[in-house]
Amino acid sequence: MGRFLQKAGLAVGLIGLVLQAGITIPASMEAGRGFLGSVVFLFSFFTILTNIGAVLVHTSLLSPSAYAWFPAFAGSRLRAGVAVAISLVFIVYATVLARLWQPQGLFLLCDMLLHYVTPALFVLWWLVAGADGTTRWRDISWWMVYPLAYLAYVLLRAPIAGEVPYPFLSVEKNGAASVAVSALATTGLFLLLCVIAVFADHWVARLRK
């Protein structure tokens, strides 16, 4: 079961990422960005970065050669951290972002794959085979680096690029106070998911025993 979920997660993740790049970069260039700017724009999305992390976890565990290249992604700490991050991807999109636009065609397919299918497959795989009871409370401090670094990047890039990947992080449109509340709420949700992940990791390990 675990192997099947890994292969399915890897396949769906790769298809979603390649397809998303294939439609987003040309659309971005048509909107006035250059090729490099379009690539940077694509990789400015938390969803894209997190799905890449999920693909690297699956790749590192399925392929011995990939394990040599990406050993950190095979570790239990990073597996759990990616499970937390991709859960955040699903929750924020389903509760906040999905109602802000109505994608059509391939954009809709990519949205479904990267926001719903890959998170479900990864978290299910982690619960079935990836969790091993070795996570510690101190791991949360490492996991928190990712969302905090991402927020710092987005907010520092915004005045330079004149855009943000997610509307609720736009100081220009929403004001600094609103963005601060959104950032704190998102970070708080990530922290809550971290706590749940530690409990879930140890609970699953006890069930297996």
Buried (B, 14 or more C-beta within 10 A) or exposed (E): EBEEBBBBBBEBBBBBBEBBBEBBBEEBBEEEBEEEBBBBBBEBBBBBBBBBBBBBBBBBBBEEEBBEEBEEBBEBBBBBBBBBBBBBBBBBBEEBBBEEEEEEEEBEBBBBBBBBBBBBBBBBBBBBBBBBBBBEEEBBEEBBEBBEEBBEEBBEBBEEBEBBBBEBBBBEEBEEEBBEEBBEEBBEBBBEBBEEBBEBBBEBBEEEE
